[in-house]
């Protein structure tokens, strides 16, 4: 049976006479005019059995409701608990999401489960539909673009060697404690000993005073890892009705043990052997192991992922890429221009970027692709007449590039792009996509209102 995507007429003459309510009304019309968006989200919400509805108990949330709830969450930078409250409390938000009564609003766990199932690839496709809608209404044509990168942080604490070792001990000890309670698998709890060593390291006034507690903390961590390895063997031998629980505990231990071993290895190399461990060989969190170490401007260090953005004249974000590692800006320019061709079927006529993207090869390649005016904000040995067709365009496009900084600031201040609060690498990309698409819908709505 084909899915049904109803077009909701949620806003009536008795809508609240407030600017934000009018913005939601326009966003509602955009979504209703583009049912393809709901179909894209619906595909992600399908279970393996082919339906997002649970045949037992309360029916699942529809794709349209999940999408609109995600918009509200990112637009107001709500937590899931705050989202559930405001959906129940606000008549405007209930109308926007299609709820008729406060008791119809689901709990935060149901909202989280639905929203996080929308993949980054789907958010990219949704954004393409929005851009096509914006182009049809003369808001954005993608002929003049500005490109820059920023960092979205992972939701982790500052990574020190002692803190990472303590994370390993307390996490493995928690799982071993559950195994002891459920299956009688004996293993000592070294959490308190690890915490004492960790605090000794934190409070030490000199590096030389940290060596001894580091050795003790490493010993405690390695002992905990050995107990975890032994527990896995016993958990795999459990049979009967508790076998499923035992297998889940074993898989969890198998996930954390290699990470703990890596933390032990890098701590020995750095603290005891005095090595300088390369950034691509470091683990900065056992909970978000995908996190990259990003050194920016040779002074600030961030822990998360770089996000490269392409902005248009309208302020809409035309494209984004969540990078792996910390690639040089100069290696990213041509790829971002190629992606604009994939989006619009042509290259932009004008493009402007930061000085970090500047190189003679990039300028020559951009001109070969058909970019008439390719401006780098810092000349870096390049001639103005080689970058632009008319010299007065250089300053104009250089000033235009500064607008991408405002777009990035808007995304971070309003839509939570500063720090990803969702767990796991796939969810990181989904979070970035949800923030950018929500921002684009709001920006497009404001254009259509003016």
LINDANOR-V625904 format. One line per field, one symbol per residue. ss: DSSP state (A for helix, B for strand, O for the rest). A space follows every 50 residues. Layout:
ss=???
//
This chain:
ss=OOOOOOOOOOOOOOOOOOAAAAAAAAAAAAAAAOAAAAAAAAAAOOOOOO OOOOOOOOOOOOAAAAAAAAAAAAAAOOOAAAAAAAAAAOAAAAAAAOOO OAAAOOOAAAAAAAAOOOOAAAAAAAAAAAAAAAAAOOOOOOOBBBBBBB BBBOOOOOOOAAAAAAAAAAAAAAAAAAAAAAAOOOOOOOAAAAAAAAAA AAAOOOAAAAAAAAAAAAAAAAAAAAAAAAAAAAAAOOOOOOAAAAAAAA AAAAAAAAAAAAAAAAAAAAAAOOOOOOAAAOOOOOOOOOOBBBBBOOOB BBBBBBBBBBBBOOOOBBBBBBOOOOOOAAAOAAAAAAAAAAAAOOOOOB BBBOAAAOOAAAAAAAAAAOOOBBBBOOOOOOOAAAAOOOOAAAAAAAAA AOAAAAAAAAAAAAAOOOBOOOOOAAAAAAAAAAAAAAAAAAAAAAAAAO
//
